[in-house]
Amino acid sequence: MIGSAIWGIGQSVEILITQSYLVNYAEVWGNWVLAQNFVYGFNVLATLYNNLMPSWSEAISHGRMILSKYYSALAYKWGGVISGFIAAVLLAVGDRFILGASGPEFTRAAQYAIPLLIWGAVQYPSWVGDNVQRGANRPWLMTIMIGLEQIIRISLAFALVRLLQINALIIAYFIGIMTKNIVSYFVNNKVCFKQKFYFWQSLFAPLLAAGAHYLVVRWVGGLIWKGDQVTSIIILFIGLLPSYPLFAFFYALFGGWDDDELEDMHRAIDLSSFMRPLAWLWWKASWMGATISPLHGRFPMDIRKEALQEAKTLTTEKVSL
């Protein structure tokens, strides 16, 4: 609660600073807010991590530290995958959608959307850190980390906005979130439990897949987009839904999965309800990419076997109430 309050105070102070020092505030801020709306797409990860938090809590409270570490590794991995997909799509179609749906007077918003989407894509380690701290019963750490980020953002905005105008906020956002990402990781590693970050699966493969996906969606969008509302909606729809198996294929092609993870994904299809066809399509595209990938299996999650063993022993300790 305190961390959320600190975040809200930081947002309020940011508005106060920009109102005081931004030249042509109304136009610039209107474009900024419009561009920021795209960043909310990344909040789907916040829901994912909130649902994962009880698993951390259960594992940590029963001394299953390798299982806890495995959950963190999976959280970072899926954060990279989902953030990479959302960023690739919105970077490919976002500027065109803004211009086509809102008009040429929002050219600034189309420009602001690019750095804001990149900023949104690097938020996922911060959210992993928050929920690790909650799951480890260290909510005070979450408050401190949120406070650190807000202090950095507000200080940099206050110091730079008169000189750099809206660009100061971009600098403040990036430095603030990256500081929180890195500091939270090492603090959690020391105070909560040992962390595990698989760089290839959580960073490099998502980046490569996002780059390839961006090029394809950008090219297809260029063939369709006519600068009007209808084609703007069409390219956004194509990017978000029909193109997602292509991203799954690219991620697998660049070595993002190993055999065990593909099998887990295949088993997860049975847990789906009305979304089962889409889940199957994601798995099938991943399987196809892994089949022809020269990198497949070269970057496995080497703690998986021990983590699953801890999960089995934890399951046997459960009793019916």
BELTAUR-V138673 format. One record per pair of residues at least 24 apart in sequence whose ideal C-beta (glycine too) atoms are under 10 Angstrom apart, sorted by sequence separation. I is the first residue (numbers start at 0). J is the second residue. D is the distance in Angstrom with one decimal. If there is no record, write none. Layout:
[[I/J/D] [I/J/D]]
//
This chain:
[[89/113/9.5] [148/172/9.5] [151/175/4.3] [152/176/8.4] [261/285/6.4] [150/175/8.4] [151/176/9.0] [213/238/9.7] [216/241/9.9] [260/285/8.9] [261/286/6.1] [48/74/6.2] [51/77/9.2] [89/115/9.6] [90/116/5.4] [148/174/9.4] [149/175/7.4] [151/177/9.6] [152/178/9.5] [212/238/9.0] [216/242/5.5] [219/245/10.0] [256/282/9.9] [47/74/7.9] [89/116/5.2] [90/117/7.7] [148/175/4.6] [151/178/5.7] [152/179/9.7] [215/242/7.4] [88/116/9.5] [147/175/8.3] [148/176/6.5] [150/178/9.8] [151/179/8.1] [261/289/6.1] [48/77/9.2] [87/116/9.5] [148/177/9.5] [216/245/8.2] [256/285/6.0] [260/289/9.3] [261/290/9.8] [44/74/9.0] [47/77/6.8] [48/78/7.9] [86/116/5.5] [89/119/8.3] [90/120/8.8] [148/178/6.8] [149/179/9.4] [212/242/7.1] [215/245/6.4] [216/246/9.1] [255/285/8.0] [256/286/8.7] [47/78/8.1] [85/116/8.1] [86/117/6.8] [89/120/9.1] [147/178/6.8] [148/179/4.2] [212/243/9.0] [215/246/9.3] [250/281/9.9] [251/282/9.8] [258/289/8.1] [86/118/9.8] [147/179/6.2] [148/180/9.3] [252/284/9.9] [256/288/8.2] [257/289/8.4] [44/77/8.0] [86/119/7.0] [87/120/8.9] [146/179/9.8] [212/245/6.1] [213/246/9.7] [244/277/8.8] [247/280/8.0] [248/281/9.6] [251/284/7.4] [252/285/9.3] [255/288/8.4] [256/289/5.4] [44/78/5.7] [47/81/7.5] [82/116/9.9] [85/119/7.6] [86/120/3.9] [144/178/9.4] [145/179/7.7] [148/182/9.1] [211/245/8.5] [212/246/4.6] [215/249/8.6] [243/277/8.0] [247/281/4.9] [250/284/9.0] [251/285/4.3] [254/288/9.4] [255/289/8.4] [261/295/9.0] [85/120/7.1] [86/121/9.0] [144/179/5.5] [147/182/6.7] [148/183/9.2] [211/246/8.5] [212/247/9.6] [246/281/9.0] [247/282/7.9] [248/283/9.2] [249/284/9.0] [250/285/7.0] [251/286/7.3] [252/287/8.7] [253/288/8.1] [254/289/8.4] [261/296/9.8] [84/120/9.6] [144/180/9.6] [147/183/8.9] [212/248/9.2] [244/280/5.1] [247/283/8.4] [248/284/4.4] [249/285/9.8] [251/287/7.4] [252/288/4.1] [256/292/8.6] [260/296/9.9] [41/78/9.4] [44/81/5.8] [82/119/7.5] [83/120/7.0] [208/245/9.2] [209/246/7.6] [211/248/9.2] [212/249/5.6] [240/277/8.5] [243/280/8.0] [244/281/6.4] [247/284/4.0] [248/285/7.0] [251/288/3.0] [252/289/7.7] [255/292/8.8] [258/295/8.1] [259/296/9.5] [43/81/6.7] [44/82/6.8] [82/120/4.4] [144/182/6.8] [145/183/9.8] [208/246/5.9] [211/249/4.7] [212/250/8.7] [243/281/7.0] [244/282/9.5] [246/284/8.2] [247/285/4.6] [248/286/9.2] [250/288/7.0] [251/289/4.3] [252/290/9.4] [254/292/5.9] [256/294/9.8] [257/295/7.3] [258/296/6.3] [43/82/9.6] [81/120/9.5] [82/121/7.5] [143/182/9.4] [144/183/5.0] [147/186/9.9] [208/247/8.4] [210/249/8.7] [211/250/9.3] [244/283/7.5] [245/284/7.1] [246/285/9.7] [247/286/9.1] [248/287/5.9] [249/288/6.6] [250/289/9.4] [251/290/8.3] [252/291/6.9] [253/292/7.1] [254/293/8.1] [255/294/8.5] [256/295/7.1] [257/296/4.9] [260/299/8.2] [41/81/8.0] [82/122/7.5] [83/123/9.7] [143/183/9.5] [208/248/8.5] [209/249/8.2] [244/284/3.8] [247/287/8.8] [248/288/4.0] [251/291/9.0] [252/292/4.8] [253/293/9.8] [254/294/2.9] [255/295/9.0] [256/296/8.4] [257/297/8.4] [259/299/7.3] [260/300/7.0] [263/303/9.0] [40/81/9.7] [41/82/6.2] [44/85/8.8] [79/120/9.0] [82/123/5.1] [205/246/9.3] [208/249/3.9] [209/250/8.8] [211/252/8.2] [243/284/8.3] [244/285/8.5] [247/288/6.9] [248/289/9.1] [251/292/6.1] [252/293/8.9] [253/294/6.1] [254/295/6.0] [257/298/7.2] [258/299/8.3] [259/300/7.6] [40/82/9.7] [43/85/7.7] [78/120/9.5] [79/121/9.8] [81/123/7.6] [82/124/9.6] [141/183/8.7] [144/186/7.3] [207/249/7.3] [208/250/4.1] [211/253/8.0] [246/288/9.8] [247/289/9.9] [250/292/9.8] [252/294/7.7] [253/295/9.5] [254/296/7.8] [256/298/9.0] [257/299/4.2] [78/121/9.7] [80/123/9.6] [140/183/7.9] [143/186/8.4] [144/187/9.2] [207/250/8.2] [208/251/8.4] [210/253/9.6] [244/287/9.0] [245/288/9.5] [248/291/9.4] [249/292/9.9] [251/294/9.2] [252/295/8.4] [254/297/5.6] [255/298/7.9] [256/299/9.2] [257/300/7.0] [260/303/8.0] [41/85/5.8] [78/122/8.6] [79/123/6.9] [205/249/9.6] [208/252/7.6] [244/288/9.6] [248/292/9.6] [251/295/7.2] [254/298/5.5] [256/300/9.9] [257/301/9.7] [259/303/5.9] [263/307/9.9] [40/85/5.1] [41/86/8.1] [78/123/3.1] [79/124/9.0] [204/249/8.8] [205/250/6.7] [207/252/8.5] [208/253/5.6] [253/298/9.8] [254/299/10.0] [259/304/8.5] [40/86/9.0] [77/123/8.5] [78/124/6.9] [140/186/6.4] [204/250/5.8] [207/253/4.4] [208/254/10.0] [257/303/8.5] [38/85/9.5] [76/123/10.0] [78/125/9.6] [140/187/7.5] [204/251/8.7] [206/253/8.8] [207/254/8.8] [208/255/7.0] [37/85/9.0] [40/88/8.6] [41/89/9.2] [75/123/7.4] [78/126/7.3] [204/252/9.0] [205/253/8.5] [207/255/8.9] [259/307/9.1] [37/86/9.8] [40/89/6.4] [74/123/8.1] [75/124/6.6] [78/127/6.2] [137/186/9.2] [204/253/4.5] [74/124/9.1] [77/127/9.6] [118/168/9.9] [122/172/9.7] [125/175/9.6] [129/179/9.2] [137/187/8.3] [140/190/6.4] [200/250/9.1] [203/253/7.7] [204/254/5.8] [205/255/7.3] [38/89/8.8] [118/169/7.4] [121/172/9.8] [125/176/5.9] [128/179/7.3] [132/183/7.7] [140/191/7.6] [203/254/8.7] [204/255/3.9] [37/89/5.2] [74/126/8.4] [75/127/5.8] [114/166/8.7] [117/169/9.4] [121/173/7.8] [124/176/8.7] [125/177/9.1] [128/180/7.2] [131/183/8.0] [135/187/7.6] [203/255/9.1] [204/256/8.8] [37/90/9.4] [40/93/9.7] [74/127/4.6] [75/128/10.0] [115/168/9.3] [119/172/9.5] [124/177/8.9] [125/178/9.8] [127/180/8.8] [128/181/9.7] [131/184/9.1] [137/190/6.2] [200/253/9.7] [73/127/9.8] [74/128/9.6] [111/165/7.2] [114/168/9.4] [115/169/7.6] [118/172/5.0] [122/176/5.9] [125/179/5.1] [126/180/9.7] [128/182/8.6] [129/183/7.6] [132/186/8.4] [137/191/5.9] [199/253/8.6] [200/254/7.9] [201/255/9.1] [37/92/9.8] [72/127/9.8] [110/165/9.8] [111/166/9.7] [114/169/4.8] [117/172/9.8] [118/173/5.9] [121/176/6.2] [122/177/10.0] [124/179/8.3] [125/180/5.3] [128/183/3.2] [131/186/9.7] [132/187/6.5] [135/190/7.7] [136/191/8.9] [199/254/6.5] [200/255/5.5] [37/93/5.4] [71/127/6.5] [74/130/7.6] [113/169/9.8] [114/170/9.4] [117/173/8.2] [121/177/6.7] [124/180/4.0] [125/181/9.9] [127/183/8.1] [128/184/6.4] [131/187/5.0] [135/191/3.8] [199/255/7.8] [200/256/8.0] [36/93/9.9] [37/94/9.9] [70/127/9.6] [71/128/9.3] [74/131/8.1] [111/168/9.3] [115/172/7.8] [118/175/9.5] [119/176/9.4] [122/179/9.2] [123/180/8.6] [124/181/8.1] [125/182/10.0] [126/183/9.8] [127/184/8.4] [128/185/9.9] [131/188/9.5] [134/191/8.0] [135/192/6.6] [200/257/8.8] [107/165/8.4] [111/169/8.1] [114/172/8.1] [118/176/6.6] [122/180/8.2] [125/183/6.6] [128/186/7.9] [129/187/9.7] [132/190/8.2] [133/191/9.9] [134/192/9.4] [197/255/9.8] [34/93/8.1] [37/96/8.6] [71/130/9.3] [114/173/7.8] [118/177/9.4] [121/180/7.0] [124/183/7.2] [125/184/9.6] [128/187/5.7] [131/190/9.7] [132/191/6.4] [34/94/9.3] [37/97/8.4] [70/130/9.6] [71/131/6.2] [124/184/6.6] [127/187/8.7] [131/191/5.5] [200/260/8.6] [36/97/9.4] [70/131/8.7] [131/192/7.9] [34/97/7.3] [71/134/9.5] [128/191/9.1] [131/194/7.6] [33/97/6.7] [67/131/8.3] [70/134/8.4] [128/194/8.9] [30/97/9.0] [33/100/9.9] [67/134/7.8] [127/194/8.8] [33/101/6.8] [67/135/8.1] [127/196/9.3] [30/101/9.4] [34/105/8.6] [37/108/9.4] [33/105/6.0] [36/108/9.1] [55/127/9.9] [59/131/9.0] [124/196/8.1] [34/107/8.0] [35/108/9.0] [30/104/8.8] [33/107/8.8] [34/108/4.5] [37/111/9.7] [38/112/8.7] [56/130/9.5] [60/134/8.9] [127/201/9.8] [29/104/9.5] [30/105/5.9] [33/108/4.2] [34/109/7.5] [37/112/5.6] [41/116/8.6] [44/119/9.8] [48/123/8.3] [55/130/6.7] [59/134/6.1] [60/135/9.0] [29/105/8.2] [30/106/8.1] [31/107/7.9] [32/108/8.4] [33/109/9.1] [34/110/8.0] [35/111/7.9] [36/112/9.0] [40/116/8.7] [47/123/9.3] [51/127/8.7] [54/130/9.7] [55/131/6.2] [58/134/8.1] [59/135/5.3] [60/136/7.8] [30/107/3.8] [31/108/7.4] [34/111/3.8] [35/112/8.5] [38/115/5.4] [41/118/9.4] [42/119/9.0] [45/122/8.9] [48/125/10.0] [49/126/8.8] [52/129/8.8] [53/130/9.6] [55/132/9.4] [56/133/7.7] [57/134/8.4] [58/135/9.9] [59/136/7.7] [124/201/8.7] [26/104/8.6] [29/107/8.7] [30/108/4.0] [33/111/8.1] [34/112/4.2] [37/115/6.9] [38/116/6.7] [41/119/4.4] [44/122/7.7] [45/123/9.3] [48/126/5.0] [52/130/4.4] [55/133/7.8] [56/134/4.4] [59/137/9.9] [123/201/8.9] [124/202/9.6] [26/105/9.7] [29/108/8.0] [30/109/8.5] [32/111/9.5] [33/112/8.3] [34/113/8.5] [36/115/9.5] [37/116/6.0] [38/117/10.0] [40/119/7.3] [41/120/6.9] [44/123/5.4] [47/126/8.6] [48/127/6.3] [51/130/6.4] [52/131/8.3] [55/134/2.9] [56/135/7.7] [27/107/6.8] [30/110/8.3] [31/111/5.7] [34/114/8.9] [35/115/5.9] [38/118/7.2] [39/119/8.4] [41/121/9.6] [42/122/9.2] [46/126/9.9] [47/127/9.9] [48/128/9.6] [49/129/9.3] [50/130/9.3] [51/131/9.5] [52/132/9.5] [53/133/9.5] [54/134/7.5] [55/135/6.8] [56/136/7.4] [208/288/9.0] [26/107/7.4] [27/108/9.9] [30/111/6.1] [31/112/9.8] [34/115/5.3] [35/116/9.9] [38/119/4.0] [41/122/6.0] [45/126/5.6] [48/129/7.4] [49/130/6.7] [52/133/5.3] [53/134/7.3] [55/136/9.9] [121/202/9.9] [30/112/9.4] [34/116/8.4] [37/119/7.5] [38/120/9.2] [41/123/7.5] [44/126/5.9] [48/130/4.5] [52/134/4.8] [123/205/9.9] [35/118/9.7] [44/127/8.8] [47/130/9.5] [48/131/9.1] [51/134/8.1] [52/135/9.8] [23/107/9.9] [27/111/8.9] [31/115/8.3] [35/119/9.0] [38/122/8.4] [42/126/9.2] [45/129/8.8] [49/133/8.8] [41/126/9.0] [45/130/8.9] [48/133/9.4] [120/205/8.8] [48/134/9.7] [120/206/9.5] [207/294/9.6] [120/209/8.0] [204/294/8.1] [204/298/7.7] [199/294/8.4] [203/298/8.8] [201/298/10.0] [199/297/8.0] [200/298/5.7] [199/298/4.1] [200/299/8.9] [198/298/8.6] [200/300/7.3] [197/298/6.6] [197/299/8.8] [197/300/6.3] [197/301/8.9] [195/300/8.2] [197/302/9.5] [195/301/9.1] [195/302/6.3] [75/184/9.1] [193/302/9.9] [195/306/9.8] [71/184/9.4] [71/187/8.1] [71/188/9.6] [79/196/9.7] [79/197/9.2] [83/201/9.8] [87/205/9.1] [91/209/9.8] [75/194/8.5] [76/195/10.0] [79/198/9.6] [82/201/9.8] [83/202/9.2] [86/205/8.9] [87/206/9.7] [90/209/8.3] [68/188/9.7] [71/191/9.2] [75/195/8.0] [76/196/9.0] [79/199/9.8] [80/200/8.4] [86/206/9.6] [71/192/8.1] [75/196/5.3] [76/197/6.4] [79/200/7.2] [80/201/8.3] [83/204/8.3] [84/205/8.1] [87/208/7.6] [88/209/9.1] [91/212/7.7] [92/213/9.8] [70/192/9.9] [71/193/8.8] [72/194/8.2] [73/195/9.6] [74/196/10.0] [75/197/7.2] [79/201/4.2] [83/205/3.4] [87/209/4.0] [90/212/9.7] [91/213/5.0] [95/217/9.0] [71/194/5.4] [72/195/4.4] [75/198/9.4] [76/199/9.8] [77/200/9.6] [78/201/7.0] [79/202/5.8] [82/205/7.0] [83/206/6.7] [86/209/5.8] [87/210/7.5] [90/213/5.7] [91/214/8.2] [103/226/8.9] [67/191/8.2] [68/192/6.5] [71/195/6.1] [72/196/7.0] [73/197/9.5] [76/200/4.9] [77/201/8.6] [78/202/9.9] [79/203/8.9] [80/204/8.2] [81/205/8.8] [83/207/8.9] [84/208/7.8] [85/209/9.1] [87/211/8.3] [88/212/7.3] [89/213/9.6] [91/215/8.2] [92/216/6.6] [96/220/9.1] [102/226/9.9] [67/192/5.0] [68/193/5.6] [70/195/9.6] [71/196/8.0] [72/197/5.8] [75/200/8.2] [76/201/4.8] [79/204/7.5] [80/205/5.7] [83/208/5.8] [84/209/7.1] [87/212/4.1] [88/213/8.0] [91/216/3.9] [92/217/7.8] [95/220/6.2] [99/224/6.7] [66/192/9.9] [67/193/8.4] [68/194/6.7] [69/195/7.4] [75/201/4.3] [76/202/9.5] [79/205/3.9] [83/209/3.9] [86/212/9.3] [87/213/4.4] [90/216/8.8] [91/217/4.2] [95/221/8.4] [98/224/9.1] [99/225/7.8] [102/228/9.6] [2/129/7.9] [64/191/9.8] [65/192/9.3] [67/194/9.3] [68/195/4.8] [73/200/9.6] [74/201/9.1] [75/202/8.5] [78/205/8.8] [79/206/8.2] [82/209/8.4] [83/210/9.0] [86/213/8.1] [87/214/9.0] [89/216/9.7] [90/217/8.1] [91/218/8.7] [92/219/9.5] [99/226/5.4] [100/227/8.9] [101/228/9.1] [64/192/5.2] [65/193/8.7] [67/195/9.7] [72/200/8.3] [73/201/9.5] [76/204/9.1] [77/205/9.8] [80/208/8.0] [84/212/7.0] [87/215/9.0] [88/216/6.0] [91/219/8.6] [92/220/5.3] [95/223/9.5] [96/224/8.7] [98/226/6.7] [99/227/5.7] [100/228/5.4] [63/192/9.7] [64/193/6.8] [72/201/7.8] [76/205/8.7] [79/208/9.4] [80/209/9.5] [83/212/7.8] [87/216/6.8] [88/217/9.9] [91/220/6.0] [95/224/5.1] [98/227/9.9] [99/228/5.9] [100/229/9.7] [2/132/9.5] [65/195/9.2] [79/209/9.2] [83/213/9.6] [87/217/9.1] [91/221/9.4] [95/225/9.8] [99/229/8.4] [101/231/9.0] [2/133/9.8] [92/223/9.8] [95/226/7.9] [99/230/6.5] [100/231/4.8] [59/191/7.5] [88/220/9.8] [92/224/8.1] [96/228/9.4] [99/231/3.1] [100/232/7.3] [59/192/6.4] [98/231/7.7] [99/232/8.2] [31/165/6.3] [38/172/9.8] [58/192/8.9] [96/230/9.6] [97/231/8.2] [99/233/9.7] [30/165/8.6] [95/230/8.5] [96/231/4.7] [99/234/8.4] [100/235/8.7] [2/138/7.7] [5/141/10.0] [9/145/8.3] [13/149/8.9] [20/156/9.0] [55/191/8.7] [95/231/6.2] [96/232/7.7] [99/235/9.4] [1/138/8.4] [2/139/9.2] [5/142/6.8] [9/146/8.7] [12/149/8.2] [16/153/7.3] [20/157/8.4] [27/164/7.4] [28/165/8.4] [31/168/7.5] [55/192/8.7] [96/233/9.9] [0/138/8.9] [1/139/8.5] [2/140/9.5] [3/141/9.6] [4/142/9.1] [5/143/9.5] [8/146/9.6] [15/153/9.6] [19/157/9.4] [27/165/5.6] [31/169/9.8] [96/234/6.9] [2/141/5.0] [3/142/9.2] [5/144/10.0] [6/145/5.7] [9/148/7.9] [10/149/8.5] [13/152/7.0] [17/156/7.6] [20/159/9.7] [21/160/6.7] [22/161/9.3] [92/231/8.0] [95/234/6.3] [96/235/5.1] [1/141/8.8] [2/142/4.4] [5/145/5.2] [6/146/9.1] [9/149/3.4] [12/152/9.1] [13/153/6.5] [16/156/5.3] [20/160/4.8] [21/161/9.0] [95/235/8.6] [1/142/4.8] [2/143/8.5] [4/145/9.3] [5/146/5.1] [8/149/7.3] [9/150/8.2] [12/153/5.2] [16/157/5.5] [19/160/8.5] [20/161/4.8] [23/164/9.1] [24/165/9.9] [92/233/9.6] [93/234/9.9] [0/142/8.9] [1/143/9.8] [2/144/7.9] [3/145/8.0] [5/147/9.7] [6/148/8.4] [7/149/9.6] [9/151/9.8] [10/152/9.4] [11/153/10.0] [15/157/9.6] [16/158/9.9] [19/161/9.0] [20/162/9.4] [22/164/6.4] [23/165/10.0] [92/234/4.7] [93/235/8.3] [96/238/9.0] [2/145/4.2] [5/148/9.0] [6/149/6.4] [9/152/6.3] [10/153/9.6] [13/156/5.9] [17/160/6.6] [21/164/6.1] [22/165/9.4] [91/234/8.2] [92/235/5.3] [1/145/8.5] [2/146/7.5] [5/149/5.7] [9/153/5.8] [12/156/8.3] [13/157/9.3] [16/160/5.9] [20/164/8.1] [21/165/6.6] [91/235/9.7] [92/236/9.3] [1/146/8.7] [5/150/9.1] [8/153/9.0] [12/157/8.4] [16/161/9.4] [92/237/8.0] [93/238/9.0] [2/148/10.0] [21/167/9.3] [88/234/9.7] [89/235/8.5] [91/237/9.8] [92/238/4.7] [2/149/9.5] [9/156/9.6] [13/160/9.3] [17/164/9.2] [20/167/8.8] [21/168/9.2] [88/235/8.2] [91/238/6.0] [92/239/8.5] [17/165/7.9] [90/238/9.6] [88/237/9.0] [89/238/7.5] [17/167/9.1] [88/238/3.9] [89/239/8.6] [92/242/9.7] [16/167/9.0] [17/168/7.3] [87/238/8.3] [88/239/5.8] [91/242/8.9] [16/168/8.9] [88/240/9.6] [85/238/9.6] [84/238/9.6] [85/239/8.6] [88/242/6.7] [13/168/7.3] [16/171/9.7] [84/239/9.2] [87/242/8.8] [88/243/8.2] [13/171/8.3] [84/242/8.9] [85/243/10.0] [87/245/9.7] [88/246/8.1] [13/172/9.7] [84/243/6.5] [87/246/6.6] [84/245/9.6] [85/246/9.7] [84/246/4.6] [87/249/9.0] [83/246/7.4] [84/247/8.4] [81/246/9.8] [84/249/9.5] [9/175/9.1] [80/246/8.3] [83/249/9.2] [84/250/8.2] [80/247/8.6] [83/250/7.4] [80/250/6.1] [79/250/9.1] [83/255/9.5] [80/255/7.0] [79/255/8.6] [80/256/9.8] [76/255/8.0] [76/256/9.6] [76/260/8.6] [73/260/9.0] [73/263/9.5] [40/239/8.7] [76/300/7.9] [73/300/7.9] [72/300/5.9] [72/301/9.7] [72/302/6.9] [73/303/9.3] [69/300/7.2] [72/303/8.7] [69/302/5.4] [73/306/9.2] [68/302/6.1] [69/303/6.4] [72/306/8.6] [69/304/9.8] [66/302/9.0] [69/305/8.1] [70/306/8.0] [65/302/5.9] [68/305/9.2] [69/306/3.4] [65/303/9.6] [68/306/7.2] [69/307/8.1] [65/304/9.6] [66/305/8.3] [67/306/8.6] [65/305/4.8] [66/306/4.7] [69/309/8.3] [70/310/9.8] [65/306/5.1] [66/307/8.1] [68/309/9.8] [69/310/8.4] [63/305/9.9] [64/306/9.7] [65/307/9.5] [66/308/8.7] [67/309/8.8] [63/306/8.1] [65/308/8.3] [66/309/4.2] [65/309/5.4] [66/310/5.5] [63/308/9.6] [64/309/8.1] [65/310/9.5] [66/311/9.9] [63/309/4.2] [66/312/9.3] [62/309/8.8] [63/310/7.3] [66/313/7.0] [58/306/9.0] [61/309/9.0] [63/312/7.7] [63/313/5.5] [58/309/7.5] [61/312/9.1] [62/313/9.1] [58/310/8.1] [61/313/5.8] [57/310/10.0] [63/316/10.0] [58/313/6.9] [61/316/7.0] [54/310/9.6] [57/313/7.3] [61/317/9.9] [57/317/9.6]]
//
